[in-house]
Amino acid sequence: MPKPLATISNHPQYVPSPCIRVCTLSKDGRLCLGCGRTREEIASWLSADQSTRLQIVEQARKRLKRDD
């Protein structure tokens, strides 16, 4: 039986989605200007393990800082 979402999200290793509900793609359509993730990262988020999610979040933050 799957664990309830509240139990999973309270887990110390849980990596929440960086989505801020400002889903606007860059001119070339490859990057979300709201969260900094690529289309591929967004599409793979639900199946990604926590380690991969952490890497995605870190890369997305770096992308957003570069665009400041």
N, C-alpha and C positions, 0 to 999 in steps of 0.2 A: 504494500500500500504506500503511495507517495506521501511524503511528509508535507504538512501544511506549510504554505508560503511563509507565514509568520515565524515558524520554527526555523526554516532555512535562512531567512533574512536576518535572524538574530544570531546566526552562527558567526563566530569570530573571523572565519576565512571567507565569508560571503562577500562577493564583489558586486555592488549594485551597478545597474546600468548608468552610464554617464548622460543618458538622454535627458534634456531639459525641456522637451516639448516645443522646441523651436526648430522644426525640421525643414531646413532650407538648404538645398544643394548648391554647391559652388557652380560657377558658370560651365565648367567642364563636366558637371554631374557626378564627380567622383567622391566628393567630400561633403559631409553635413557641416554647415557653418554654425549650427547650434552646439553640437557635442564634439565635433572634431574627428569623428570616425569616418572611415571610408565606407562606401556602399557594401563592400565585401565583409567588413567587420560588423556592420549592422546586421547583415543577413545571417552571419554565423554566430551571433551573440547567444541565442538560446541554446545552441548545442555546444558552446565553448565551455571548457572546464575553467575552474577558478584561476588557475595559473595563466591561462590564455587571456581570460577577461582582464586580469591585472595588467598584462602587457598591452592590451588594447587601450585601456584607460590611460596608461602612462604615455603611449604614443599619441593618443588624441589630445592630451593636455599639452604636449610639446608642439603639436601642430597648431593649436589655438594660440599659444604664446608667440609663435613665429609670425602669426598674422596680426598681432597687436600693433 
